Amino acid sequence: MNSRMINRIMVGFYLVVFFAYLFGPLVIMSITAFNTSPYPAVMPFEGFTLEWFRILFADKDMMIGLQNSLRIGVLVVLISVPCGLAGAILMHQVLPRLRNYYYIVVVSPVLTPGVIIGISTVIFWKDFTAATGASFLYDGLILASLGQSSFISAYCMLIFLSRLQRFDHALEEAGLDLGASNAQVFRHILIPYLRPAILSASVMAFLSSFENYNTTTFAILADKTLTTVLAGRVRQGSTPAISALAVTIIAVTVAGTIVYELIKRREDARKAATMRRAQDAERLEMAAA
Amino acid sequence: MLASVGHPFVLALPVVVLAMFLWIARRERRLGLVQGPGYFQRNGVPIGLFLLIAVLAWAVFMIVLPQLFMIELSFRPKLPPSQTFGPRDVYSLQNYHYFLYGSPTSSANWNTVHLRAFWQTIVASIVVTFANFALCYPLAFYMAQVAGAARVRFLLLLLITPYWVNEILRAFAFRVMFASSGLINKLLLAGGLVAEPIDFLGLDVGMYAGLGYAYMLLMVFPLYNAIEAMPKAQIEAARDLGAPWWHIHLFVVMPFARPGIASGCTLVFMLTAGALAAPLVLGGPRSLWFTPIVYDRFYQAFHWPQGSAYALILLLTCIAFVLAVMRIGKLSLVEITR
């Protein structure tokens, strides 16, 4: 056995251990969702059942929480994608001398623990809404959305910044030279260029919001989201219904990932086909000339 | 100083800073340091307004003012609403005093419970961060320099998938495994390795395993991005010159991947120190983590000023860690947050 072989075996072993750590707990939890045992257990497997899923979907609090989570997720996308986009565009326009300070302010939420963002959001809006008389804004769903948007906007901004780095500003100038207004250049050049980033930022924003716990648990006040209900249930004790929820989430996301991959592959194939056709056409033209 | 006097200053601070921003911009233009079209000329009025309003709403109302209000509140006493901004609403250090020395009526010299929890949280977070780095570095290197494109794509997909499951469910999965009647104990008992189940959760084994697990992805990605940018020729050159493998990693790859390492470490440290789900779900009855204590200050003791003080202490610790990493790695904030 040569050293190359040993190396390969070691790498393989490491990969197996790493992914066992990554997936092992989730797989085990998933199995417990189908076991009749009233306590989440794999061994002994007493019998196959879907009862825990029925109990899960009959859980009113969970369903209310789910609805709230979806609402907050949509609101967060609506707030943080525009804010992140504006933050990224302004980054290139702020005076170079002030850019660093601006950057520190808008990126700080990424490096702030979520609990602190939740706490500060509640403190501020409680005072602010009381002082301005807009107490209808002091609402769990709104506060949770605002708190989450604080750092999710920053994530979005980082996504837009990395896309903007490869943007050719000559395109904008060409548009302006050809007589387009600023608004037209923004709408017809910049936004289409950023469309993939807008899409991925929206998906990322929704998912981060949906699974957020640390910020939400402070900012949600008397309302509940799926994660806060879940945290309460988990603290009360273990039941396989919680495992059933995990299985549902995993199933939905795996399905989503597969659909996304398929769409992406098809799009890639279409793009490649268009490219090929264009090249063929060009070749024909060259041959004709 | 009375809070009723200081409070308006807190509100005025962002306005003052913005005015200074504007003044500097004006001056630079007048002095001819900045040329080219002005802001509204460049963007047009509607879009210019949209950009300004969106950024101001975000930066002022979602980032700066909430933090300032929290900082201010941490210096104020706990009072019934009717006495807010009254004569007894004075700034003081009493909430920080409580963190160090406990309540004035207790006989102990130090607030040992909270101080120990704080200390334990910081030390454990640092250990978890390093463990994460040690575990993730080989994978990041493998993906960035060894594996082919198709395999990398597949591995990335595998890495991301568990993170769609939220933190609480991930922690719950560890509880199912480590519970005294959980799989690990069953296996140990069946194998005859132990006579009776080990209380993994009480010993905090479950909590540390869960904490290490929770944020692995945020370590792998920055590392992978940094190592991927490295030219393969550099590693080959080092190998050709006879460097042993650990030399290559320690003196060639890691210095190159410094920004990625710093970025992964700061993110993981910050998230671990601020973690709430894993300690709540996996912590044994005797385990102490700082964030649940902060939570209890708010929603058990209903002492919001004290909770704010505790939150600020945690925040300052995280900032100190970020600054330390930046200093050690000789990096800028832009490089860390990329």
Boltz contact constraints between the chains, C-beta under 6 A:
constraints:
  - contact:
      token1: [A, 14]
      token2: [B, 138]
      max_distance: 6.0
  - contact:
      token1: [A, 18]
      token2: [B, 139]
      max_distance: 6.0
  - contact:
      token1: [A, 22]
      token2: [B, 162]
      max_distance: 6.0
  - contact:
      token1: [A, 25]
      token2: [B, 173]
      max_distance: 6.0
  - contact:
      token1: [A, 25]
      token2: [B, 174]
      max_distance: 6.0
  - contact:
      token1: [A, 25]
      token2: [B, 177]
      max_distance: 6.0
  - contact:
      token1: [A, 26]
      token2: [B, 162]
      max_distance: 6.0
  - contact:
      token1: [A, 26]
      token2: [B, 173]
      max_distance: 6.0
  - contact:
      token1: [A, 28]
      token2: [B, 177]
      max_distance: 6.0
  - contact:
      token1: [A, 28]
      token2: [B, 183]
      max_distance: 6.0
  - contact:
      token1: [A, 29]
      token2: [B, 173]
      max_distance: 6.0
  - contact:
      token1: [A, 29]
      token2: [B, 176]
      max_distance: 6.0
  - contact:
      token1: [A, 32]
      token2: [B, 176]
      max_distance: 6.0
  - contact:
      token1: [A, 40]
      token2: [B, 176]
      max_distance: 6.0
  - contact:
      token1: [A, 42]
      token2: [B, 183]
      max_distance: 6.0
  - contact:
      token1: [A, 43]
      token2: [B, 186]
      max_distance: 6.0
  - contact:
      token1: [A, 82]
      token2: [B, 54]
      max_distance: 6.0
  - contact:
      token1: [A, 83]
      token2: [B, 54]
      max_distance: 6.0
  - contact:
      token1: [A, 83]
      token2: [B, 58]
      max_distance: 6.0
  - contact:
      token1: [A, 86]
      token2: [B, 51]
      max_distance: 6.0
  - contact:
      token1: [A, 86]
      token2: [B, 54]
      max_distance: 6.0
  - contact:
      token1: [A, 86]
      token2: [B, 55]
      max_distance: 6.0
  - contact:
      token1: [A, 87]
      token2: [B, 55]
      max_distance: 6.0
  - contact:
      token1: [A, 89]
      token2: [B, 51]
      max_distance: 6.0
  - contact:
      token1: [A, 90]
      token2: [B, 51]
      max_distance: 6.0
  - contact:
      token1: [A, 90]
      token2: [B, 55]
      max_distance: 6.0
  - contact:
      token1: [A, 95]
      token2: [B, 25]
      max_distance: 6.0
  - contact:
      token1: [A, 105]
      token2: [B, 59]
      max_distance: 6.0
  - contact:
      token1: [A, 106]
      token2: [B, 59]
      max_distance: 6.0
  - contact:
      token1: [A, 107]
      token2: [B, 337]
      max_distance: 6.0
  - contact:
      token1: [A, 109]
      token2: [B, 63]
      max_distance: 6.0
  - contact:
      token1: [A, 110]
      token2: [B, 337]
      max_distance: 6.0
  - contact:
      token1: [A, 111]
      token2: [B, 270]
      max_distance: 6.0
  - contact:
      token1: [A, 111]
      token2: [B, 322]
      max_distance: 6.0
  - contact:
      token1: [A, 113]
      token2: [B, 270]
      max_distance: 6.0
  - contact:
      token1: [A, 113]
      token2: [B, 274]
      max_distance: 6.0
  - contact:
      token1: [A, 114]
      token2: [B, 274]
      max_distance: 6.0
  - contact:
      token1: [A, 115]
      token2: [B, 274]
      max_distance: 6.0
  - contact:
      token1: [A, 115]
      token2: [B, 276]
      max_distance: 6.0
  - contact:
      token1: [A, 115]
      token2: [B, 291]
      max_distance: 6.0
  - contact:
      token1: [A, 116]
      token2: [B, 311]
      max_distance: 6.0
  - contact:
      token1: [A, 116]
      token2: [B, 315]
      max_distance: 6.0
  - contact:
      token1: [A, 119]
      token2: [B, 311]
      max_distance: 6.0
  - contact:
      token1: [A, 120]
      token2: [B, 66]
      max_distance: 6.0
  - contact:
      token1: [A, 120]
      token2: [B, 67]
      max_distance: 6.0
  - contact:
      token1: [A, 120]
      token2: [B, 70]
      max_distance: 6.0
  - contact:
      token1: [A, 121]
      token2: [B, 66]
      max_distance: 6.0
  - contact:
      token1: [A, 123]
      token2: [B, 69]
      max_distance: 6.0
  - contact:
      token1: [A, 123]
      token2: [B, 70]
      max_distance: 6.0
  - contact:
      token1: [A, 123]
      token2: [B, 73]
      max_distance: 6.0
  - contact:
      token1: [A, 124]
      token2: [B, 65]
      max_distance: 6.0
  - contact:
      token1: [A, 124]
      token2: [B, 66]
      max_distance: 6.0
  - contact:
      token1: [A, 124]
      token2: [B, 69]
      max_distance: 6.0
  - contact:
      token1: [A, 146]
      token2: [B, 62]
      max_distance: 6.0
  - contact:
      token1: [A, 150]
      token2: [B, 62]
      max_distance: 6.0
  - contact:
      token1: [A, 150]
      token2: [B, 63]
      max_distance: 6.0
  - contact:
      token1: [A, 153]
      token2: [B, 58]
      max_distance: 6.0
  - contact:
      token1: [A, 182]
      token2: [B, 43]
      max_distance: 6.0
  - contact:
      token1: [A, 182]
      token2: [B, 44]
      max_distance: 6.0
  - contact:
      token1: [A, 183]
      token2: [B, 44]
      max_distance: 6.0
  - contact:
      token1: [A, 183]
      token2: [B, 46]
      max_distance: 6.0
  - contact:
      token1: [A, 183]
      token2: [B, 47]
      max_distance: 6.0
  - contact:
      token1: [A, 186]
      token2: [B, 47]
      max_distance: 6.0
  - contact:
      token1: [A, 211]
      token2: [B, 166]
      max_distance: 6.0
  - contact:
      token1: [A, 213]
      token2: [B, 167]
      max_distance: 6.0
  - contact:
      token1: [A, 213]
      token2: [B, 168]
      max_distance: 6.0
  - contact:
      token1: [A, 213]
      token2: [B, 277]
      max_distance: 6.0
  - contact:
      token1: [A, 214]
      token2: [B, 276]
      max_distance: 6.0
  - contact:
      token1: [A, 227]
      token2: [B, 166]
      max_distance: 6.0
  - contact:
      token1: [A, 227]
      token2: [B, 168]
      max_distance: 6.0
  - contact:
      token1: [A, 230]
      token2: [B, 168]
      max_distance: 6.0
  - contact:
      token1: [A, 231]
      token2: [B, 168]
      max_distance: 6.0
  - contact:
      token1: [A, 234]
      token2: [B, 168]
      max_distance: 6.0
  - contact:
      token1: [A, 234]
      token2: [B, 172]
      max_distance: 6.0
  - contact:
      token1: [A, 234]
      token2: [B, 281]
      max_distance: 6.0
  - contact:
      token1: [A, 242]
      token2: [B, 172]
      max_distance: 6.0
  - contact:
      token1: [A, 246]
      token2: [B, 165]
      max_distance: 6.0
  - contact:
      token1: [A, 246]
      token2: [B, 169]
      max_distance: 6.0
  - contact:
      token1: [A, 249]
      token2: [B, 165]
      max_distance: 6.0
  - contact:
      token1: [A, 253]
      token2: [B, 164]
      max_distance: 6.0
